[in-house]
Amino acid sequence: MKNIWFVTGASKGLGLSLVKKLLDQGYGVAATSRTKKSLQEAVGENDQFLALEMDLSSEASVQQAVSQTLEKFGRLDVVVNNAGYGQIGSLEELSDAESRANFEVNVFGMLNVIRATMPHLRAQQSGRYYNISSIGGFSGAFPGWGIYCATKFAVEGLSESFAEESKAFGVKVTIVSPGYFRTDFLTDSSLGLPNQPIDAYQAVRDSQQMHREQINQNQPGDPEKAVQVLIDLAKEENPPLHLFLGADAYETADAKIKSVQKDMNDWKNLATSTGF
């Protein structure tokens, strides 16, 4: 029997591409969105597909979605924590409410899914998690993306701990850190803009304009190839903890690692002079 997948944030972007490709290849798929209708329209009819309306911020809603998945398929094998959105704005100009809202979806929503699904994977002593981060969860060197990067840094940190906690139960965790893929992630429906921008932050405005007008729909990554990587990786006995997806993500990660190593080497004598 082929794996049963549970995919959040599946009505567009990489999530939708993944759901369609999984169904084409005969997998059972439960997928969630804020509105069930948009999901059904995007995917179409399929006996192996369960469309679920789910509010990530509500534990009861998440629990209900997981229960419906188990009722239909009887098991759950691969959980893809994909739901999330981007937030542009300097740290000074984003309000507390705007910042917390991004964490509510990108971090606490993921935790709700983990709490609802892990008891079942733990009981069956097998399963996989793909926690979708971003290259912005490994390198924060993107002006105007500080809060978004902070949410994704949180995703990476909790996922590293989760991988250690879950391995005793045969459950494996992979952090997926994509670069730029040609989806609608940079369109208004997936991108929050600051309610009260501050003119002084020219670098942030330049980044905002570049992402919306130049990078949007010119991203180098092919989403169809990206999701096939995830499907293929789920068949591997020993998947990686960190998966940098896309050549641009690899280059950015490599630059960050070299920068950290340089700081460590340059300041090693002073930084390690702290012992008794």
N, C-alpha and C positions, 0 to 999 in steps of 0.2 A: 504494500500500500504506500502511495506517495505521501509525502509530508503534508500536514495541514498548516497553513500560514495565517498569521493574524497581523494585519498591516494597518497602522494608524495614519491618518492624513492622506487618504488614498484617492481623493476626488480630482487631483491634479498633480503635476510635477513627477518626480521620481516615483512617488507612491503609486500613481495611476499607471505609469509605465510598467512597474513591477507587477501589479495585479494582473494586467492584461497578459503579460508574458507568462506568468505562472499559470493562468487559466489555459492559455494556448498549449502549454506543456503538460496539462492534465493534473495539476495540483488542486487541492481544495483550498479555497481562500475565503477568509472572513476579513472584511475591510471596513474601516470606519471613516466617517466624515461628520462635520457639524450638521449636514443635511443629507438624509438618506436619498432624497430624490436626485440630487446632483450626482451622487455616486452611481445610482442605477442608470441614469442617462449616460454617464461617461463610460460605463463598463458594458451595459446591455445584459441580456438574459443569459444565464448559464446555471445548470443544475449544481455545479460545484462552487458557486459563488453565493456568499451571504453578505448583503449590504446592511450596515449597521449605523444608525444615528447615535453618536456618542459625544458627550460633553466631557472633554479631558479633565476639566477642573472639578468634576463631580465624581467622587469615589463610587457612589451608588450607580451612576450611569456607566462607568467603566466596568464595574462588577457585573452589571446586567448584560453588557456586550459580550463579556467573556463567557457568561453562563449560556447565552444564546448560541455562541460558537460551539461550546461543548455539547449542547443539545442537538445541534445539527450534525456535527462531525464526530463526536465521541472522544476526540482527543485534540491536542494542540502541540505542535512541534517547533515551529519557528515564529518568534515574535519580532516584528519590525517596528521599533519606535521611531516613526518617521515624521509625525505631526510636529509642526513648528512654523515660526515665521521670523522674518528678518526685521530688525529695528535700527533705523538710522538716527543719528543725533549725537552730539557731543555729550559728555557726562554732565557738563554744566547745564545744558539746555533741556535735557530730558527730565520730565517731572518724576516724582516718586511713583505716581500711578502708572505712567508709561513704562518705567523700568520694571516695576513689579509685575505688570501684565505680561511682559516678555518672559520673565522667569516662571510665571504661573503656567504658561503653555509649554515652554521649551524644557523646563526642568521638573516642576511639580506634576505636570501632566504625565511625563514619563514615569515618575515614581508611582503614580496611581496605577499605571499599567503594569509595572513590575510587581507591585504588591498584589494585584488581582490575578496575575498569571503564574507567578512563581510557585505558589502552592501546588499547582497541577503538574508543572514540569518537575518539581522536586519529588512529587509522589511517584511519577513514572520513571524517575532517575535518568532522564534524558531531555534534551531540548537545546534550542539555540536562541540567542538574542542578537539582533542587529540594532545597536543604538546609534541612530544617525546624528552625527555631530556636524562638523564643518572644518575646513582647514583653519577657519577662524576660531576653532576650539583648541588649536595647537599653537598658532601664532596670532597675537593680538595686534600686529603692526598694520592695522587698518583704521585710519582716522575716521571718526564718526560711527564706528561699529563697536564701541566699547561695551555697551550693555549686551548686545547680541553675542559678542565674543565671550563675555562673562558667563552667559547662559551655557554656551557650548563648552567652555572650560569646565564648568560644573558637570556637564554631561560626561566629559572625559574622566574627571576625577571620580565621580560616583561609579562609573562603569568599570574603572580599574579595580576599585574595591569590590564591586559586585562580582567581577570575574573571579576574585579570590574566594569570595563567600560561596559561590555557586558551583565551583569545580568539584567539591566533595560529593555533589549530587548528579554528576555527569552532565551538567548544564554549562554550555560554553557561550562566552560573550565576545562579540567583536564590535569595536568602535569604528564606525565608518566616517571618515573625514573627507568629504568630497571637495574638489575644487569647483570651478565654474562649469556647470552643465546647462545645456540649452533647454531650460524649462521656463515656466512662468514665475520663478521665484523672485525675480526682480521687478515684477509688475505690481501695480498698486494693490491688488488683492492679496498679495503675500508679503508686502513690505510696509512697515510702519514708518511714518515720517514725523519729525518733531512738531508738536502743536505750537510751540513758541520758539522758533529758530532765532539764534543770535548772529547778527551780521558779521561779527568779528571773526567767526570761525570759517575763514575762507577755504581752508583745506578740507573741512567737512562738507561745505557746499560743493566744492569741486568733485569730491568723491561721490556725493549724492547724485550730481548731474552725470558723472561718468558712468555710474552703475545703471542709471535709468535710461540714458540716451545712447551710450556707446557700447557698453558691455551687454546689456539686455538684448537677447536674441542673436548675439554674436559670440556667445560663450563657446569655448573650444571643445567641450565634452559632449559626447553623444549619450543621451540618457538611456537609449536602448542597449548600448554596450555596457553601461554602468550596471543596470539591473541584471543583465546576464551574468556579470561577475558575481553578484550576490547569490544568484541561483546556483552557480557552479561551486561557489565557496561553501555553500550549505552541505555539499556532498563530501567535503574534506573532513577527515577524522580529526585533524589538528589545525583548526583555523587560526589565523592571527588574532591577537588582541587589538592591534592597531592596523587598520587598512586605510592608507591614503589613496583616495580614488581620483585618478586623473594625473597626467604628467605635471600640470601646474601645481597640484597639491603636493606632489613629490618634491618639486623644486623649492616650494615654500617651506616645507618641513625640513628639508636638507639645510636650507639657509638658517632656519631657527636653531637647529642642532649645532651648526658650526658657530653661530653667534654665542650660544650658551657655553660651548666648550672654550671659546676664546676668552670670555669673561672669567671662567673658572681658572684657566691657565694663567691669565694676566694677574689675577688677584689671589692666587692660591696661598702664597706665603702669608699675606695679611689675614685672609679669611680663616686660615686654619691655625692661627696663633692664639686660639681662645681657650685652650685646655689648661687645667690646673698645673 
